[in-house]
């Protein structure tokens, strides 16, 4: 019986939203008031499982950069 958590969940909706706005990882990192890294944004878009605290940091940065109000369910499908 395999009890390991699935960590690679495939490309997330965040990647599509970033592409629609023309954002790169640097755009979210520079707009964030919290500490996030390019690696965090890259992992989020590629579908690596992130803890809830980091998910909210990515969400806040995206909302600030885009000028819209997205929810976690809009950018992550896990």
Buried (B, 14 or more C-beta within 10 A) or exposed (E): EEEEEEEEEEEBBBBEBBEEBEBEBEBBBEBBEEEBEEEBBEBBBBBBBBEEEBBEBBBBBBBEBBEEEBEEEBBBEE
